[in-house]
Amino acid sequence: MRSAAILAPIAMFAANLAHGAMPAEQVYKEVCSVCHATGLQKAPKFGDKAASAPLIKEGQVTLTADGWVGEGGMPPRGGKPDLSLEEFASAVAFMARSGGARWKDPDATMLERIRAAEKKRIERLKAKNKKPAG
């Protein structure tokens, strides 16, 4: 008898394939590795636990929302405008696990929390851009 822990990732993979979503490792290889395999623009390298630790400490929702919107030298959605939030969030979790996190791929509840954090992040950026220089 197979445990739920074994079947859950298989079910997530099958669900992703059913609606055309790329698996997290594929998103990493096709999108994220451009910077995260090389450290381009000071991106933390895949698997670098020391560089990943402060980001992991921010939490899955915050880190994913910030990256989704664009943070520092990172372009929104990792520079791939047609990437879905589910694909992006799964890739972030995949990369965080390589850096020592115990993050799971996002479920519907997590994706809702990320969307809420995304809205707050956008509001903060708009407010920051409205402030006069000086």
Secondary structure as GFF3:
##gff-version 3
##sequence-region A 1 134
A	DSSP	alpha_helix	4	18	.	.	.	ID=ss1
A	DSSP	alpha_helix	24	27	.	.	.	ID=ss2
A	DSSP	pi_helix	28	32	.	.	.	ID=ss3
A	DSSP	alpha_helix	33	36	.	.	.	ID=ss4
A	DSSP	three_ten_helix	40	42	.	.	.	ID=ss5
A	DSSP	alpha_helix	49	58	.	.	.	ID=ss6
A	DSSP	alpha_helix	60	69	.	.	.	ID=ss7
A	DSSP	three_ten_helix	76	79	.	.	.	ID=ss8
A	DSSP	alpha_helix	85	98	.	.	.	ID=ss9
A	DSSP	alpha_helix	108	130	.	.	.	ID=ss10
###
